[in-house]
Amino acid sequence: MGIRKSYCGVGADILVPVKRLPRKTRVAWNEAGHAHFLTYSCYQRLPLLARDRTRKWVIAALEELRKTLHVSLWAYVIMPEHVHVLLYPERDDYEMRRILAALKRSVSNRAKAHLEHTGQTAWLRRLMMKYPTREVFRFWQPGGGFDHNIFKEKTVVAVIEYIHDNPVRRGLVKDPIDWEWSSARFWDGHTEVPMRMDEPFVRAVHTAEAIHCSQSSGTPANGGVWHQGQKCFQVTCMLEPQ
């Protein structure tokens, strides 16, 4: 299959062949030099991220992750019941289990505290998962979610397009930049955004330097250079060439 959409601010109408990824699979490795495409969902796929309050908790968790565990954030989208993130661990000795725990724990703690403070006992009961000897509050679905190692430049572009297109595919907006809670606006050049992304893998180049996309294949020529309007971009990440 292919993904054909504007990679907001960082691409043109390119067709990148990618395999359809399984929805409930977690096969990942703590491999130095790899980026990771993560998906984690709300408990029982409930729309717990439908309000700005909880979305801001997710943003805060991502920002804290960037600082404390030395992770670069390349793209994200917050949907009503799940989150997609593309990130790059900067340290060779990273552990994805710690990264995933950091992303989830603070949001869950804030949600539970809010429900307790506001007396929403019905929701507290609904989000309690019962075990033989204890009960556990669950904001997130148990398990590691979806975690896919990314080590090719071309895949980075495809994954970011896929992430940004989520609200469009769902019918929530007509254009990726109309959805506030993703990195699409940042990559489109907007400055008033919920969170800025890290930019180690994209370099703007002058129009005269860029080589136009191949019209026959729809893929960037010259190893990843393409243009959109008057802006040209080139993938220059530390990942392996396609």
LINBEL-V720983 format. One record per residue. PHI is phi as a letter, one per 20 degrees, with the letter a starting at -180 (* if undefined). Layout:
phi
PHI
PHI
This chain:
phi
*
c
d
d
a
f
e
g
n
c
r
c
f
d
d
d
f
c
f
f
e
f
f
c
c
c
c
c
c
e
d
g
n
e
e
c
d
d
c
c
d
f
g
l
l
f
f
f
d
e
d
f
g
f
f
f
f
f
g
f
f
f
f
f
g
g
f
e
d
l
c
e
d
d
a
a
b
d
e
g
c
b
c
d
b
d
c
c
f
e
e
f
e
f
c
f
f
f
f
f
f
f
f
e
f
f
f
f
f
f
f
f
f
f
f
f
f
e
m
e
f
f
f
f
f
f
e
e
d
e
d
g
d
a
c
c
f
c
e
d
f
f
o
e
m
d
b
c
f
c
c
c
g
f
f
g
f
f
f
f
f
f
f
f
e
g
f
f
f
f
n
f
b
e
c
g
f
f
e
f
e
b
e
g
f
g
f
e
o
f
d
e
c
f
b
e
e
e
c
f
d
c
c
f
c
f
g
f
e
e
d
f
f
f
f
f
e
m
d
f
e
l
m
o
e
b
c
c
m
e
d
d
c
c
f
c
f
e
f
f
f
f
